[in-house]
């Protein structure tokens, strides 16, 4: 069975909305290395509709010369969780329908390797609540947003995680990798 690895850009107060607020900090090359270490073992990408619709125009025309992550995003099969999307135009994309924890469990069994998820807040919160996330990879930025969608909303059930890795970067961003506590 494969594992689901979630990657998020997050503010200190837990906000994970569209990360345009990260631009002021730049992208330290070591951050790309950390993301690459996660994506290199993944053979599927699982996205919510909103993130899919943001990623498609951003990634579908990029080449490896533009960004070393482009082949992963363009060549890897993308599974989109949506009850409203009817057509997926980005190559190697498949709509799997509305969120269904059993369908996600089957996907973990069927994909020959791990699965990468980025953004997709609604999907990620549901998968966290259902115990489907095997790795949580957070890039925490040194600012607070005050408001916005949070990774862990107030009504989320308490839970414990184990720290698997941590790094800090020259731009003030901290990378924290967690896995469910056994």
C-alpha positions in Angstrom: 0.0 0.0 0.0 1.3 3.4 -0.9 1.4 6.4 1.4 -0.1 9.8 1.0 2.3 12.7 1.5 0.8 16.2 1.9 2.8 19.3 1.2 1.6 22.7 2.4 3.0 26.3 2.5 1.7 27.6 5.8 1.8 30.7 7.9 2.8 30.6 11.6 -0.9 30.8 12.5 -1.8 27.8 10.3 -3.3 29.5 7.3 -2.8 27.6 4.0 -4.7 29.7 1.4 -3.3 30.5 -2.0 0.3 31.2 -1.1 0.9 34.5 -2.9 2.0 35.8 0.4 5.1 33.5 0.2 6.5 35.4 -2.7 8.3 38.0 -0.5 10.4 35.3 1.0 11.7 33.8 -2.3 12.2 30.1 -2.8 15.4 28.8 -1.2 16.8 26.0 -3.5 17.0 23.7 -0.4 13.2 24.0 -0.3 13.1 22.5 -3.8 15.4 19.7 -2.7 13.0 18.9 0.2 10.0 18.8 -2.1 11.9 16.8 -4.6 12.8 14.2 -1.9 9.0 13.8 -1.4 7.9 13.8 -5.0 10.7 11.3 -6.2 8.9 8.4 -4.4 5.4 9.4 -5.6 3.7 7.9 -8.6 0.4 9.8 -8.3 -0.8 13.3 -7.5 -4.1 13.7 -5.6 -5.6 17.2 -5.8 -8.9 18.9 -5.0 -10.7 20.8 -7.7 -9.6 24.3 -6.7 -5.9 23.4 -6.5 -6.2 21.4 -9.8 -7.6 24.5 -11.5 -4.8 26.6 -10.1 -2.0 24.1 -11.0 -3.1 23.3 -14.5 -2.4 26.7 -16.1 0.7 27.2 -13.9 2.4 23.8 -14.6 1.0 22.4 -17.8 3.2 24.6 -20.1 6.4 24.5 -17.9 9.4 22.4 -19.0 12.3 21.1 -17.0 14.2 24.1 -18.1 11.6 26.3 -16.5 11.4 24.3 -13.3 12.9 20.9 -12.3 9.5 19.9 -10.9 7.7 20.3 -14.2 8.1 16.7 -15.4 6.7 15.3 -12.1 3.6 17.6 -12.3 3.0 17.0 -16.1 3.9 13.3 -16.5 2.5 11.9 -13.3 -1.1 10.8 -13.2 -3.2 13.3 -11.4 -6.4 12.2 -9.5 -8.9 15.0 -9.0 -11.4 14.9 -6.2 -14.4 16.9 -7.2 -18.2 16.7 -7.3 -18.5 19.5 -9.9 -15.6 19.1 -12.4 -16.7 17.2 -15.5 -13.6 17.5 -17.7 -9.9 17.4 -16.9 -7.9 18.9 -19.7 -4.4 18.6 -18.2 -2.8 15.5 -19.6 -2.6 12.4 -17.4 -5.6 13.6 -15.3 -8.5 11.6 -14.0 -11.5 12.8 -12.1 -12.3 10.3 -9.3 -15.5 12.1 -8.1 -16.5 13.6 -4.8 -14.5 12.8 -1.7 -14.9 9.3 -0.6 -12.5 7.9 2.0 -12.9 4.4 0.7 -12.0 5.5 -2.8 -8.9 7.2 -1.5 -8.0 4.0 0.4 -8.4 2.0 -2.9 -6.2 4.6 -4.7 -3.5 4.1 -2.1 -3.7 0.3 -2.9 -3.8 0.8 -6.7 -1.1 3.4 -7.3 2.3 1.7 -7.6 4.1 4.0 -5.2 3.2 6.9 -3.0 0.8 9.8 -3.7 1.6 13.5 -3.4 -1.0 16.1 -2.4 -0.3 19.9 -2.4 -2.7 22.6 -1.4 -6.2 21.1 -1.6 -7.2 22.3 1.8 -10.7 20.8 1.9 -9.4 17.5 0.7 -6.5 17.5 3.1 -8.6 18.3 6.1 -11.0 15.4 5.2 -8.1 13.0 4.7 -6.5 14.1 8.0 -9.8 13.5 9.8 -10.1 10.1 8.2 -6.5 9.1 9.1 -5.4 8.8 5.4 -2.4 11.1 5.5 0.9 9.3 6.1 3.3 12.2 5.8 2.7 15.9 6.4 5.3 18.2 4.9 4.9 21.8 6.1 6.9 24.8 5.0 6.1 27.3 7.7 6.7 31.0 6.8 7.6 33.6 9.5 4.4 35.6 9.3 0.9 35.4 10.6 -2.1 35.9 8.3 -4.8 36.5 10.9 -7.5 34.9 8.9 -8.0 32.4 6.1 -8.5 28.7 5.8 -6.4 26.8 8.3 -4.9 23.3 8.0 -6.4 22.4 11.4 -9.6 24.2 12.0 -11.0 24.8 15.5 -13.4 21.9 15.2 -10.6 19.4 14.2 -10.2 16.4 16.5 -7.0 16.4 18.6 -4.2 14.3 17.3 -0.6 13.4 17.8 2.2 13.4 15.2 5.8 12.4 15.2 8.5 14.7 13.9 10.3 12.9 11.0 12.5 15.8 9.8 13.1 19.5 10.1 15.2 22.1 8.4 15.5 25.8 8.4 16.4 28.0 5.5 18.1 31.4 5.1 14.8 33.0 4.1 13.3 32.3 7.5 11.1 29.4 6.3 11.1 26.2 8.4 10.4 22.8 6.9 8.7 20.3 9.3 7.9 16.7 8.2 5.5 14.8 10.4 4.0 11.3 10.3 1.1 9.8 12.3 2.2 8.7 15.7 2.1 5.0 16.1 
